[in-house]
Amino acid sequence: SKSDALGKAILTLQLFWFMLQVVVCSSTCLAVTLIELDTVCMAVLSLLVLFLWWDKPLR
């Protein structure tokens, strides 16, 4: 929560990339494990918090 905009942008890209991989796997009828599904749910919540706190001061 105390990182700069570049760190937050990299985190956002990584979370979107992981969620895209899970969506593609499920759309091609590959199995999505429970831990992947749980991680996607946590990623969605993390993105929500990240966007709400984007301009949070460092101190």
C-alpha positions in Angstrom: 0.0 0.0 0.0 3.0 2.3 0.4 4.6 1.7 -3.1 4.8 4.2 -5.9 2.7 4.2 -9.0 5.1 2.1 -11.0 4.9 -0.7 -8.4 1.1 -0.5 -8.3 0.9 -0.6 -12.1 3.2 -3.7 -12.3 1.0 -5.4 -9.6 -2.1 -4.6 -11.6 -0.7 -6.0 -14.8 0.4 -9.2 -13.0 -3.1 -9.7 -11.5 -4.9 -9.1 -14.8 -2.5 -11.5 -16.5 -3.2 -14.2 -14.0 -6.9 -13.7 -14.2 -6.7 -13.8 -18.0 -4.9 -17.1 -17.9 -7.6 -18.6 -15.7 -10.3 -17.4 -17.9 -8.6 -18.8 -21.0 -8.1 -22.1 -19.3 -11.7 -22.4 -18.3 -12.9 -21.3 -21.7 -10.8 -24.1 -23.4 -12.4 -26.7 -21.1 -9.3 -27.2 -19.0 -9.7 -27.8 -15.3 -9.4 -24.8 -13.0 -8.3 -25.9 -9.6 -9.8 -24.7 -6.4 -6.6 -22.8 -5.4 -6.7 -20.9 -8.8 -10.3 -20.0 -8.2 -9.5 -18.8 -4.7 -6.5 -16.8 -6.0 -8.7 -15.1 -8.7 -11.2 -14.1 -6.0 -8.3 -12.7 -3.9 -6.9 -10.9 -6.9 -10.3 -9.2 -7.6 -10.5 -8.0 -4.1 -6.9 -6.8 -4.2 -7.6 -4.9 -7.4 -10.6 -3.3 -5.8 -8.6 -2.1 -2.8 -5.7 -1.0 -5.0 -7.9 1.2 -7.1 -9.6 2.7 -4.0 -6.3 3.5 -2.4 -4.3 4.5 -5.5 -3.7 8.0 -4.2 -3.0 7.1 -0.6 -0.2 9.2 0.8 3.1 7.4 1.6 2.9 8.4 5.3 
